[in-house]
Amino acid sequence: MAPNMALKRARKAQRRKQVVAQKRRAEVLEASLPARVFRAANAPIQHCFLTESVFDIGVGTLVLARGATPHHIVVSSFLIDVFCLGIKDVIFESVEREVFEMYIDTADAGSPMVSVDPSYARKLLRDLAAWSQSIGFAPHRDFAAVERVFGDVSADASDAGFRFGRDGKPFYIPGPNDTAPLIQRRIEQLRKSLGDDGFGFEMVA
């Protein structure tokens, strides 16, 4: 009897381990970025903002905020470079209304934010990501997951057309944190994709 009891106990312990492991996997999936984006995409849209001068200065921010109420919202923020690099950075987080207002005020201080139609915003992001990728610059690694926060908003509902680059061609302006090797790699990528005369760039002092 003893060996049988030991075997039964071992099997029971193994089942417990499997249940715990499954529960942990479920918790990880529930907390994953795609799962959080999926939940947020079902909430009402509270705000959709874009840096007003993005096509003049080249870099700006696009923000979509969703939430069941205006008091606690999920913010999706996309740092975009319409002159060259496309979707440079993506942020996805839950915040209180006061934090969101502070964030928008800070962004406003650099360049005013204006309200835009969500379909226009989604079309801008998709077209920009496709354009920048065509010249060798893939969007931020989280872009594909976070872009789904637009949910059932259709980019096709917007008839907006966008002209990326500056003066008809890509124009690379190094950011304040771009290192010399990174700048060189990006310029080489532009040369490879477009040739010496197919792009412009700003010299770093």
C-alpha positions in Angstrom: 0.0 0.0 0.0 2.8 2.4 0.8 4.2 2.6 -2.7 0.7 3.2 -4.1 0.0 6.0 -1.6 3.4 7.6 -2.5 2.5 7.4 -6.2 -0.9 9.0 -5.6 0.6 11.8 -3.6 3.3 12.4 -6.2 0.6 12.6 -8.9 -1.5 15.0 -6.8 1.5 17.2 -6.2 2.3 17.2 -10.0 -1.3 18.2 -10.7 -1.1 21.0 -8.2 2.1 22.2 -9.9 0.4 22.2 -13.3 -2.5 24.2 -12.0 -0.2 26.8 -10.4 1.8 27.0 -13.6 -1.3 27.4 -15.7 -2.6 30.1 -13.4 0.8 32.0 -13.6 0.8 31.8 -17.4 -2.8 33.2 -17.4 -1.7 36.0 -15.1 1.3 36.8 -17.3 -0.9 36.9 -20.4 -3.5 39.1 -18.7 -0.8 41.6 -17.8 0.9 41.5 -21.2 0.9 44.5 -23.4 -1.4 43.0 -26.1 -4.0 42.0 -23.5 -3.9 45.5 -21.9 -4.3 47.2 -25.3 -7.2 44.9 -26.2 -9.0 45.8 -23.0 -8.4 49.5 -23.5 -9.6 49.4 -27.1 -13.1 48.6 -25.9 -13.4 51.8 -23.8 -14.7 55.1 -25.2 -12.3 57.5 -26.7 -11.8 60.6 -24.5 -9.1 62.5 -26.5 -7.0 62.4 -29.6 -4.3 65.0 -29.9 -1.5 65.8 -32.4 1.4 68.3 -32.3 0.0 71.0 -34.6 3.3 71.9 -36.2 4.5 68.4 -36.8 4.7 68.7 -40.5 6.7 72.0 -40.1 9.2 70.9 -37.5 9.4 67.2 -38.4 8.9 65.7 -34.9 5.8 65.6 -32.8 3.5 63.5 -30.6 0.2 61.8 -31.3 -1.9 60.9 -28.3 -5.0 58.7 -28.1 -6.7 58.4 -24.7 -9.5 56.0 -23.9 -11.4 55.3 -20.7 -14.8 54.5 -19.3 -14.8 57.9 -17.6 -12.6 61.0 -18.1 -11.1 60.5 -14.6 -9.0 57.4 -15.2 -7.8 56.8 -18.7 -5.3 54.7 -20.7 -2.9 56.8 -22.7 -1.2 55.7 -25.9 1.5 58.2 -27.0 3.5 57.9 -30.3 6.6 60.0 -30.8 6.7 60.5 -34.6 9.3 61.8 -37.1 7.5 62.7 -40.3 10.8 63.8 -42.0 12.6 60.5 -41.7 12.5 58.0 -38.9 8.7 57.3 -38.6 7.5 56.0 -35.2 10.4 56.6 -32.9 8.8 55.8 -29.5 5.6 54.4 -28.0 4.2 54.8 -24.5 1.1 52.9 -23.2 0.0 53.5 -19.6 -3.0 54.0 -17.3 -3.1 57.4 -15.6 -5.4 59.7 -13.6 -6.9 62.7 -15.3 -4.6 65.1 -13.5 -1.5 63.3 -14.7 -2.9 63.3 -18.3 -3.6 67.0 -18.1 0.0 67.7 -16.9 1.4 65.5 -19.7 -0.6 67.5 -22.3 0.4 70.8 -20.8 4.0 69.8 -20.9 3.7 68.8 -24.6 1.8 72.0 -25.3 4.8 74.0 -23.9 7.0 72.7 -26.7 4.5 73.0 -29.5 0.7 73.3 -29.2 -1.4 70.1 -29.4 -4.6 70.1 -31.4 -7.5 67.7 -31.4 -7.7 65.5 -34.5 -10.2 62.8 -35.7 -9.1 59.3 -34.6 -9.4 58.0 -38.1 -7.0 60.7 -39.3 -4.6 59.8 -36.5 -4.7 56.1 -37.3 -4.2 56.8 -41.0 -1.2 59.0 -40.2 0.4 56.4 -38.1 -0.1 53.6 -40.6 1.1 55.6 -43.6 4.1 57.0 -41.7 5.1 53.5 -40.5 4.9 52.1 -44.1 6.8 55.0 -45.5 9.7 55.0 -43.0 10.0 51.2 -43.3 10.3 51.6 -47.0 13.5 53.5 -46.5 14.9 51.2 -43.9 13.5 52.5 -40.5 11.2 50.1 -38.8 8.6 51.5 -36.3 9.2 51.1 -32.6 9.0 47.5 -31.4 5.7 48.2 -29.5 4.0 50.0 -32.3 2.1 47.0 -33.8 0.7 46.1 -30.4 -0.2 49.5 -29.2 -1.6 50.7 -32.5 -4.4 48.2 -32.0 -5.7 50.5 -29.2 -7.6 52.3 -32.0 -9.9 49.3 -32.1 -12.7 49.7 -34.6 -11.6 53.1 -35.7 -11.0 52.8 -39.5 -8.1 54.6 -41.1 -10.1 54.3 -44.4 -12.7 56.7 -43.0 -10.1 59.5 -43.4 -9.3 60.8 -46.9 -6.3 62.7 -45.7 -3.1 62.5 -47.7 0.3 63.0 -46.2 3.7 64.1 -47.6 6.5 62.9 -45.5 10.1 64.1 -45.7 11.1 67.7 -46.3 11.2 69.3 -49.7 10.2 66.1 -51.3 12.7 63.7 -49.8 13.6 62.2 -46.4 15.5 64.5 -44.2 17.3 63.2 -41.1 17.6 65.5 -38.1 19.6 63.8 -35.3 18.0 63.8 -31.9 19.7 65.1 -28.7 20.5 61.6 -27.6 21.7 60.3 -30.9 25.3 59.1 -30.6 27.8 59.7 -33.4 27.9 56.0 -34.4 24.0 55.9 -34.5 24.0 59.0 -36.7 26.5 57.5 -39.0 24.5 54.2 -39.3 21.3 56.1 -40.1 23.0 58.1 -42.8 24.5 55.0 -44.3 21.1 53.4 -44.3 19.7 56.4 -46.2 22.6 56.2 -48.7 21.9 52.5 -49.2 18.2 53.0 -49.8 18.2 56.3 -51.6 21.7 57.1 -52.9 23.8 60.2 -52.1 21.3 62.7 -53.5 18.0 61.0 -52.4 17.9 62.5 -48.9 19.1 65.4 -46.7 20.4 65.6 -43.2 21.3 68.2 -40.6 24.9 68.5 -39.5 25.5 68.1 -35.8 27.4 70.9 -34.2 
